[in-house]
Structure formats: structure tokens, C-alpha cells
């Protein structure tokens, strides 16, 4: 559809990722990065979208009806480049990408699951275990990402905490949680639902400002699946929060169950008034959100 709409060349390499859930946005970034490593002096267009036309549930199962309330259609596009000529114009530089998949665990596999109800109507069931499952897989993802982004002081405190826990000197709940705010200035947590956002906020000890972009995206656009983390980044840009050198951590959850992380470093200071889905909507929507909370 994209190739036809814009009449692209016949030698365009096109990849279609489907069935990857809400974390597909970062999966596609991973694929684009690998393709650009092979094809020098090239561009990669990544389009992330959520289309609900064929997945609207018309039955009566409560766990399946939740998707009708939570998910919304949305889309985002970004252009990646490995060309030297684009370095000055590039807004961000991809620094790290970590993907974690816990599909071998039955509880994780079935917490977001397409199924058929008693009336033979197809829908996506969301389990009450999703918050706990998301928390566990986030920890696994953080263990892989942490050594690449955290300052040595935080890594030492974490290792010492693990040693004391194994020696029985502290309880499991007293283990040290690294301060990721020393590694990142901004956080884009997948807008999978209010409970998920607040669970990540609590576990990472983030402030209300740190999760504002995620909650605002959920409030205004709902769960737009793989594109939600890009709505959040656009929100930060529109408010002029991103400065040159800032590091952004995008956290995406998806069925499987998956947790994928992408770390970007800003090459430019963004200006308010950027043309995107948020233009002209920030002030009124912030007031509405504060009243609803």
C-alpha cells in the first residue's frame, strides 16, 4: 500500500510484520537496523500502525470486551538512515536495542491471547495476570539493558544488593532497584493501560512528570499498539522537553509475552509547535487528564 501510494522504485525491499503485538514498533526498528547494516548508504521507512477493523469483538466475554474499550486505531512513521549526509539532519541516534520474549512460560503466553468464546466469537482475551507478567519480563529486560546504560555506581549498588540477598542479609523485597533516571532523561512507556503504566512507574521509582507522556497518550489516543511509543515521543517534542544530548528509553510490551527496549540519544533540541498529532491539543488535554485523575 505504501509503495503504491508513493510510487516507489521497483527495487524497494518491503517487509510486513504482523501478529507481533504492541511491541512490534521496536521489533521493526530492530529489523530496519539489521537491514541498514547490510545495505550501506540507504534509507529505511518504518510504519507502525494498529488496525481494528477485523478484530472488533462482538461477544459477551468480559475479558475480551476489554480490548474494545482500550485499543484504538493509530499510526506513526519514521525514517532511519545510515548515510553520512543525513547526520546533521538526524533528530535521534539509536544507541541500544534489547528484546526479551517469555513465550515459553504458559502464564505469559496466555495473558494476552486470541481465542474463541462459548458462542464461537473470536476475540483477544486479556488476563488479570498481565501486570505481574509485565513486571517480571521488564526486570529481565532491565538486567540485559542495565550494564550498557547505567553508571558504574548504580551497577555496583545493584550487584552488592544481590550478594547480600544471596547471603540472607536482606529480604527479596529489599533488593536495590537501580536508579534509571541517572541513565535517561525521558521515558516512553507503552500505553497499554493505566495499571501497566503505574506499575512501571512504581517499580522504576519514576515521578509523575516521567510518565506524563505515557498517560497523556493513553488518555487522548487510547492504546494504539505498536505506534503508542511514537505518540509519546511526539508529545515530548511538542512540549519542547527534549534537549540535545538527552537520552530516551522506549519500553514496549506485547503479546507473547514480550518486553522490548530502545534507547535513543537526541542530536537536536526539539522546538514546540512541531507538526504532529499533538499540535494544538496539549494544554486542553492536560487539564482534562488532571481532572480525571
Helices and strands as residue ranges (DSSP letters): H 2-5, G 21-23, H 24-38, E 43-50, H 62-70, E 74-81, G 84-86, E 92-101, H 106-110, E 112-116, E 122-126, H 130-149, H 152-166, G 172-174, G 180-182, E 186-189, H 194-203, H 212-221, G 225-227, H 228-238, E 247-254, E 258-266, H 282-292
